[in-house]
Amino acid sequence: MCECLGPGSQSLVVQGADHARLDAELRQWAPQLRRTMILPGCGHWTRQERPAEVTAALADFASSLDSPRHP
């Protein structure tokens, strides 16, 4: 499973956190984590607060994955 995480900087889950350290710790729990991104000024509900940015990031993430091969 490939994973992508993108909370907002104002989310109480990550607010005030050292984002480099958070990224390193997340990779211990999700070794296939491909990327993290923090949306500046956004809260916890990133998909509702910044739908265009989240959609663009998810589309970019999905396009970076290997395409399944069909015989």
Biotite code that builds the C-alpha atoms (Angstrom):
import biotite.structure as struc

atoms = struc.array([
    struc.Atom([0.000, 0.000, 0.000], chain_id="A", res_id=1, res_name="MET", atom_name="CA", element="C"),
    struc.Atom([1.319, 3.436, -0.884], chain_id="A", res_id=2, res_name="CYS", atom_name="CA", element="C"),
    struc.Atom([0.370, 6.262, 1.361], chain_id="A", res_id=3, res_name="GLU", atom_name="CA", element="C"),
    struc.Atom([0.114, 10.045, 1.297], chain_id="A", res_id=4, res_name="CYS", atom_name="CA", element="C"),
    struc.Atom([-0.634, 12.330, 4.256], chain_id="A", res_id=5, res_name="LEU", atom_name="CA", element="C"),
    struc.Atom([-1.610, 15.976, 4.090], chain_id="A", res_id=6, res_name="GLY", atom_name="CA", element="C"),
    struc.Atom([-2.894, 17.705, 7.231], chain_id="A", res_id=7, res_name="PRO", atom_name="CA", element="C"),
    struc.Atom([-3.230, 21.443, 7.679], chain_id="A", res_id=8, res_name="GLY", atom_name="CA", element="C"),
    struc.Atom([-0.725, 23.430, 9.736], chain_id="A", res_id=9, res_name="SER", atom_name="CA", element="C"),
    struc.Atom([-3.512, 24.592, 12.078], chain_id="A", res_id=10, res_name="GLN", atom_name="CA", element="C"),
    struc.Atom([-4.756, 21.056, 12.778], chain_id="A", res_id=11, res_name="SER", atom_name="CA", element="C"),
    struc.Atom([-4.393, 20.308, 16.479], chain_id="A", res_id=12, res_name="LEU", atom_name="CA", element="C"),
    struc.Atom([-2.850, 16.983, 15.445], chain_id="A", res_id=13, res_name="VAL", atom_name="CA", element="C"),
    struc.Atom([0.251, 18.656, 13.954], chain_id="A", res_id=14, res_name="VAL", atom_name="CA", element="C"),
    struc.Atom([0.078, 22.305, 15.097], chain_id="A", res_id=15, res_name="GLN", atom_name="CA", element="C"),
    struc.Atom([3.440, 23.366, 16.487], chain_id="A", res_id=16, res_name="GLY", atom_name="CA", element="C"),
    struc.Atom([5.065, 20.047, 15.585], chain_id="A", res_id=17, res_name="ALA", atom_name="CA", element="C"),
    struc.Atom([8.501, 19.766, 14.023], chain_id="A", res_id=18, res_name="ASP", atom_name="CA", element="C"),
    struc.Atom([7.363, 18.634, 10.587], chain_id="A", res_id=19, res_name="HIS", atom_name="CA", element="C"),
    struc.Atom([10.678, 16.954, 9.700], chain_id="A", res_id=20, res_name="ALA", atom_name="CA", element="C"),
    struc.Atom([10.501, 14.919, 12.909], chain_id="A", res_id=21, res_name="ARG", atom_name="CA", element="C"),
    struc.Atom([6.824, 14.130, 12.314], chain_id="A", res_id=22, res_name="LEU", atom_name="CA", element="C"),
    struc.Atom([7.674, 12.894, 8.813], chain_id="A", res_id=23, res_name="ASP", atom_name="CA", element="C"),
    struc.Atom([10.467, 10.662, 10.164], chain_id="A", res_id=24, res_name="ALA", atom_name="CA", element="C"),
    struc.Atom([8.210, 9.223, 12.880], chain_id="A", res_id=25, res_name="GLU", atom_name="CA", element="C"),
    struc.Atom([5.367, 8.586, 10.421], chain_id="A", res_id=26, res_name="LEU", atom_name="CA", element="C"),
    struc.Atom([7.737, 6.634, 8.190], chain_id="A", res_id=27, res_name="ARG", atom_name="CA", element="C"),
    struc.Atom([8.427, 4.245, 11.069], chain_id="A", res_id=28, res_name="GLN", atom_name="CA", element="C"),
    struc.Atom([4.701, 3.382, 11.173], chain_id="A", res_id=29, res_name="TRP", atom_name="CA", element="C"),
    struc.Atom([4.054, 3.643, 7.440], chain_id="A", res_id=30, res_name="ALA", atom_name="CA", element="C"),
    struc.Atom([7.248, 2.496, 5.710], chain_id="A", res_id=31, res_name="PRO", atom_name="CA", element="C"),
    struc.Atom([5.732, 2.960, 2.241], chain_id="A", res_id=32, res_name="GLN", atom_name="CA", element="C"),
    struc.Atom([4.790, 6.566, 2.950], chain_id="A", res_id=33, res_name="LEU", atom_name="CA", element="C"),
    struc.Atom([5.606, 8.367, -0.275], chain_id="A", res_id=34, res_name="ARG", atom_name="CA", element="C"),
    struc.Atom([5.030, 11.938, 0.767], chain_id="A", res_id=35, res_name="ARG", atom_name="CA", element="C"),
    struc.Atom([3.687, 14.259, 3.369], chain_id="A", res_id=36, res_name="THR", atom_name="CA", element="C"),
    struc.Atom([2.548, 17.816, 2.908], chain_id="A", res_id=37, res_name="MET", atom_name="CA", element="C"),
    struc.Atom([1.359, 20.436, 5.339], chain_id="A", res_id=38, res_name="ILE", atom_name="CA", element="C"),
    struc.Atom([-1.172, 22.966, 4.043], chain_id="A", res_id=39, res_name="LEU", atom_name="CA", element="C"),
    struc.Atom([-0.239, 26.309, 5.644], chain_id="A", res_id=40, res_name="PRO", atom_name="CA", element="C"),
    struc.Atom([-3.070, 27.982, 7.521], chain_id="A", res_id=41, res_name="GLY", atom_name="CA", element="C"),
    struc.Atom([-5.418, 25.044, 7.011], chain_id="A", res_id=42, res_name="CYS", atom_name="CA", element="C"),
    struc.Atom([-7.115, 23.129, 9.815], chain_id="A", res_id=43, res_name="GLY", atom_name="CA", element="C"),
    struc.Atom([-7.811, 19.423, 10.259], chain_id="A", res_id=44, res_name="HIS", atom_name="CA", element="C"),
    struc.Atom([-10.484, 19.134, 7.553], chain_id="A", res_id=45, res_name="TRP", atom_name="CA", element="C"),
    struc.Atom([-8.155, 19.682, 4.605], chain_id="A", res_id=46, res_name="THR", atom_name="CA", element="C"),
    struc.Atom([-10.493, 18.170, 1.985], chain_id="A", res_id=47, res_name="ARG", atom_name="CA", element="C"),
    struc.Atom([-13.308, 20.497, 2.991], chain_id="A", res_id=48, res_name="GLN", atom_name="CA", element="C"),
    struc.Atom([-11.197, 23.607, 3.591], chain_id="A", res_id=49, res_name="GLU", atom_name="CA", element="C"),
    struc.Atom([-8.922, 23.359, 0.541], chain_id="A", res_id=50, res_name="ARG", atom_name="CA", element="C"),
    struc.Atom([-10.551, 20.949, -1.930], chain_id="A", res_id=51, res_name="PRO", atom_name="CA", element="C"),
    struc.Atom([-8.681, 22.197, -5.010], chain_id="A", res_id=52, res_name="ALA", atom_name="CA", element="C"),
    struc.Atom([-5.254, 21.896, -3.359], chain_id="A", res_id=53, res_name="GLU", atom_name="CA", element="C"),
    struc.Atom([-6.004, 18.463, -1.918], chain_id="A", res_id=54, res_name="VAL", atom_name="CA", element="C"),
    struc.Atom([-7.382, 17.195, -5.238], chain_id="A", res_id=55, res_name="THR", atom_name="CA", element="C"),
    struc.Atom([-4.295, 18.465, -7.086], chain_id="A", res_id=56, res_name="ALA", atom_name="CA", element="C"),
    struc.Atom([-1.964, 16.856, -4.535], chain_id="A", res_id=57, res_name="ALA", atom_name="CA", element="C"),
    struc.Atom([-3.832, 13.534, -4.685], chain_id="A", res_id=58, res_name="LEU", atom_name="CA", element="C"),
    struc.Atom([-3.844, 13.585, -8.496], chain_id="A", res_id=59, res_name="ALA", atom_name="CA", element="C"),
    struc.Atom([-0.089, 14.261, -8.498], chain_id="A", res_id=60, res_name="ASP", atom_name="CA", element="C"),
    struc.Atom([0.419, 11.473, -5.965], chain_id="A", res_id=61, res_name="PHE", atom_name="CA", element="C"),
    struc.Atom([-1.700, 9.019, -7.968], chain_id="A", res_id=62, res_name="ALA", atom_name="CA", element="C"),
    struc.Atom([0.132, 9.838, -11.192], chain_id="A", res_id=63, res_name="SER", atom_name="CA", element="C"),
    struc.Atom([3.452, 9.073, -9.458], chain_id="A", res_id=64, res_name="SER", atom_name="CA", element="C"),
    struc.Atom([2.360, 5.486, -8.762], chain_id="A", res_id=65, res_name="LEU", atom_name="CA", element="C"),
    struc.Atom([3.269, 2.689, -11.112], chain_id="A", res_id=66, res_name="ASP", atom_name="CA", element="C"),
    struc.Atom([0.452, 1.790, -13.478], chain_id="A", res_id=67, res_name="SER", atom_name="CA", element="C"),
    struc.Atom([-0.846, -1.755, -13.232], chain_id="A", res_id=68, res_name="PRO", atom_name="CA", element="C"),
    struc.Atom([0.264, -3.867, -16.138], chain_id="A", res_id=69, res_name="ARG", atom_name="CA", element="C"),
    struc.Atom([-2.178, -5.994, -17.999], chain_id="A", res_id=70, res_name="HIS", atom_name="CA", element="C"),
    struc.Atom([-1.029, -8.980, -20.082], chain_id="A", res_id=71, res_name="PRO", atom_name="CA", element="C"),
])
